[in-house]
């Protein structure tokens, strides 16, 4: 079988401190047939210079394109790049600017996508590291298979590990860049699972996830993280995220399966207010989070009108 060419899309913003290590990890990939598209969201440090040097030094035999981003944050930057009219057809791997990939990342992702259906999204585990790449821990595999019902209330596909099949990229481009969705990776999980695609979660780590205090979204482990999640849920911000995602999905419901369109219609028919009606609608649709405790917090927030 002819090896498959893949496009890496990298979004940057003031990432010069760690960017070079990530770029070098692309060169170390066992699967070397990749191109690189970068969208920089207005960096004021040396990011642009690092990217231009990498383009000059390593652009032979592959396309390395560096673009000016829309300047509206990471979510819009990634989705805009995925929807760029000139983006090559084929699978796409998303990349953050401050991680470092393990050499087998692209090969594992392409093998997993090849074993899945044509419409598929791949995600994987990561080793959590400090700014100097000293390993602090590891992400944890979720106990339940990823489904649309879970996707509506919890993301389990980390954007820094995500790889989309060619059909998944085409689906995202059909949907366009939605208004006000909070996180691009959560949106990809919802859209692709909602359209009946396969969500493939690799149980092994494929990258070093650098935690340095300036991450857009950090790791979700430990007591502090659990307290933060409860605070977000009960404070209403989590409910705002879900409402934004449901509205965006309604705008592209033509792309969803008939069953998932019914789920979406039922959930949106129940207003967000205190009482049991909205919680019952979510339960009837099989909506839950990965853990029992987190699901309990979700349903308390639903009954209180916070979600």
C-alpha positions in Angstrom: 0.0 0.0 0.0 1.3 3.5 -0.9 2.0 5.5 2.2 -0.5 8.2 2.8 0.4 11.9 2.8 -1.0 13.9 5.7 -1.2 17.6 6.5 -0.2 18.9 9.9 -2.0 22.1 10.9 -0.3 24.1 13.6 -1.8 27.2 15.2 0.6 29.6 17.0 0.5 32.6 19.2 3.6 33.9 21.0 5.0 30.4 21.1 8.7 30.9 20.4 9.8 29.6 23.7 8.8 26.0 22.9 8.0 26.0 19.2 11.4 24.7 17.9 11.1 21.4 19.9 7.7 20.8 18.4 8.9 21.5 14.9 11.8 19.2 15.3 9.5 16.4 16.5 7.7 16.6 13.1 11.1 15.9 11.4 11.6 12.9 13.7 8.3 11.2 12.7 8.5 7.6 11.4 5.9 8.6 8.9 7.7 11.3 6.9 5.1 12.1 4.2 3.7 15.2 5.8 3.1 18.8 4.8 2.7 21.7 7.3 0.2 24.5 7.4 0.7 27.1 10.1 -1.7 29.9 11.1 -0.2 32.5 13.4 -2.7 34.5 15.4 -0.7 37.7 15.7 2.5 36.8 17.6 4.7 39.6 18.9 7.6 37.4 19.9 10.0 35.5 17.6 7.4 32.9 16.5 7.2 34.2 13.0 11.0 34.1 12.6 11.2 30.6 13.9 8.5 29.5 11.4 10.2 31.2 8.5 13.5 29.6 9.3 11.9 26.2 9.5 10.2 26.8 6.2 13.5 27.7 4.5 15.4 24.8 6.0 12.9 22.0 5.6 10.6 23.0 2.8 12.3 20.8 0.2 10.0 18.0 -0.9 7.0 19.2 1.2 4.8 22.2 1.4 5.3 24.4 4.4 2.9 27.3 4.4 2.7 30.1 7.0 -0.4 32.2 7.2 -1.8 35.1 9.2 -4.6 33.9 11.4 -7.9 35.6 12.1 -6.8 36.9 15.5 -9.9 35.6 17.3 -8.3 32.9 19.6 -7.2 29.3 19.2 -10.7 27.8 18.5 -11.4 30.1 15.5 -7.8 29.8 14.3 -7.9 26.0 14.1 -11.3 25.8 12.5 -10.5 28.6 10.0 -7.4 26.7 9.0 -9.3 23.5 8.6 -11.7 25.4 6.4 -9.1 27.2 4.3 -10.1 26.8 0.7 -6.6 25.8 -0.4 -6.0 23.2 2.3 -5.0 19.9 0.5 -7.5 17.1 0.5 -6.6 14.1 2.8 -6.1 13.4 6.5 -5.1 16.2 8.8 -3.3 16.2 12.1 -3.8 19.0 14.6 -0.9 20.3 16.6 -0.4 22.7 19.5 2.8 24.9 19.5 4.2 23.8 22.8 4.0 20.0 22.9 6.5 17.5 21.5 5.3 14.5 19.5 6.7 11.0 19.9 8.1 9.6 16.7 5.3 7.2 16.1 2.4 9.7 16.5 1.5 10.1 12.8 2.0 6.4 12.0 -0.2 5.2 14.9 -2.9 7.7 14.0 -3.0 6.8 10.3 -3.0 3.1 11.1 -5.9 3.6 13.5 -7.9 5.6 11.0 -7.2 3.0 8.3 -8.9 0.4 10.5 -11.9 2.6 11.2 -14.7 3.8 8.9 -14.1 6.5 6.3 -15.5 9.2 8.6 -13.3 9.0 11.7 -11.6 11.1 14.3 -8.5 9.9 16.2 -7.4 11.0 19.7 -4.7 9.6 22.0 -3.1 9.8 25.4 -0.3 12.1 26.5 2.5 12.3 29.0 2.1 15.5 31.1 5.3 17.3 31.6 6.6 20.5 33.1 8.2 23.3 31.0 11.4 21.4 30.8 9.7 18.2 29.7 10.1 16.4 33.0 7.2 13.9 33.1 4.7 14.6 35.8 2.0 12.1 35.0 -0.2 10.7 32.2 -3.7 11.3 30.8 -6.2 8.6 31.7 -8.2 6.5 29.3 -12.0 7.0 29.7 -14.1 4.0 30.8 -16.9 4.4 28.3 -16.8 4.4 24.5 -17.1 7.9 23.0 -20.6 8.6 21.8 -22.6 11.6 20.7 -24.5 11.5 24.0 -21.3 11.9 25.9 -19.8 14.4 23.4 -22.7 16.8 24.1 -21.5 17.3 27.7 -17.8 16.2 27.8 -14.9 16.2 25.5 -12.6 13.2 25.4 -10.6 14.0 22.2 -7.7 16.3 23.1 -7.0 18.7 20.3 -3.3 18.3 20.5 -3.6 14.6 19.6 -6.4 14.8 17.1 -6.1 13.5 13.6 -9.0 13.6 11.1 -9.7 11.3 8.2 -10.1 12.8 4.8 -13.9 12.4 5.0 -13.9 14.0 8.5 -12.0 17.0 7.1 -14.6 17.3 4.3 -17.4 17.2 6.9 -15.8 19.9 9.0 -15.4 22.1 5.8 -19.1 21.5 5.0 -20.0 22.7 8.4 -17.8 25.8 8.2 -16.6 27.9 11.1 -19.5 28.1 13.6 -20.2 31.1 15.8 -19.2 31.0 19.4 -18.3 27.4 20.0 -15.9 27.4 23.0 -13.3 24.7 22.0 -12.4 23.4 18.5 -11.6 19.9 19.7 -14.9 19.5 21.5 -16.7 20.8 18.4 -14.9 18.2 16.2 -15.8 15.4 18.5 -19.5 16.5 18.6 -19.8 17.1 14.8 -18.1 13.9 13.7 -19.8 11.6 16.2 -23.1 13.4 15.5 -22.7 12.6 11.8 -22.2 8.9 12.6 -18.4 8.9 12.4 -16.0 6.6 14.4 -14.2 8.1 17.3 -11.0 6.2 17.9 -9.1 6.7 21.2 -5.6 5.3 21.3 -4.9 4.0 24.8 -1.1 4.8 24.5 0.6 8.2 24.8 1.8 9.7 21.6 3.1 13.1 22.7 4.6 15.1 25.6 2.0 17.6 26.9 3.9 20.6 28.3 2.3 22.3 31.3 3.9 25.7 31.7 1.2 28.0 33.1 0.3 29.7 29.9 -1.6 26.8 28.3 -4.9 27.7 26.7 -6.3 24.5 28.3 -4.3 22.5 30.8 -4.5 19.0 32.1 -7.7 17.8 33.7 -6.4 15.8 36.7 -6.2 16.1 40.5 -8.4 17.6 43.2 -8.0 21.2 42.0 -9.2 20.2 38.5 -12.3 18.5 40.0 -13.1 21.5 42.1 -12.7 23.8 39.1 -15.0 21.6 37.1 -17.7 21.8 39.7 -17.3 25.5 40.0 -17.6 26.0 36.3 -20.7 23.7 36.2 -22.5 25.4 39.0 -21.5 28.9 38.0 -23.2 28.6 34.6 -20.2 28.9 32.3 -20.4 25.2 31.5 -24.0 25.6 30.7 -23.2 28.4 28.4 -20.7 26.2 26.6 -23.3 23.5 26.1 -25.9 26.0 24.9 -23.4 27.4 22.3 -22.5 23.9 21.1 -26.2 22.9 20.7 -26.9 26.1 18.8 -24.0 25.4 16.5 -25.1 21.8 15.9 -28.6 23.0 15.1 -27.1 25.2 12.4 -25.6 22.2 10.7 -28.2 19.5 11.6 -28.4 18.5 8.0 -25.0 16.8 8.5 -26.1 14.7 11.5 -27.7 11.3 11.5 -31.5 11.2 11.8 -31.2 9.7 15.3 -28.9 12.4 16.5 -31.1 15.2 14.9 -33.9 13.9 17.1 -31.6 14.0 20.2 -30.7 17.6 19.4 -34.3 18.7 18.8 -35.4 17.1 22.1 -32.6 18.8 24.2 -33.1 22.2 22.6 -36.9 22.0 23.2 -36.4 22.1 27.0 -35.6 25.6 28.3 -32.6 26.1 30.6 -34.4 26.7 33.9 -34.7 25.0 37.3 -36.8 21.9 37.5 -36.8 18.3 36.3 -38.0 18.6 32.7 -34.6 19.4 31.2 -32.8 16.8 33.3 -35.4 14.2 32.2 -34.8 15.1 28.5 -31.1 14.7 28.9 -31.5 11.3 30.7 -34.0 10.1 28.0 -31.4 10.8 25.4 -28.7 8.9 27.2 -26.6 11.9 27.9 -23.9 11.3 30.5 -20.3 12.1 31.4 -17.6 9.5 31.7 -17.6 9.1 35.5 -20.6 8.5 37.8 -19.6 11.5 40.0 -19.3 13.9 37.1 -22.6 12.7 35.7 -24.2 13.4 39.1 -22.8 16.9 39.1 -24.2 17.4 35.6 -27.7 16.4 36.6 -27.7 18.5 39.7 -26.6 21.5 37.5 -29.4 20.6 35.1 -32.1 20.6 37.8 -30.8 23.9 39.2 -31.0 25.5 35.7 -27.2 26.0 35.5 -27.0 23.8 32.4 
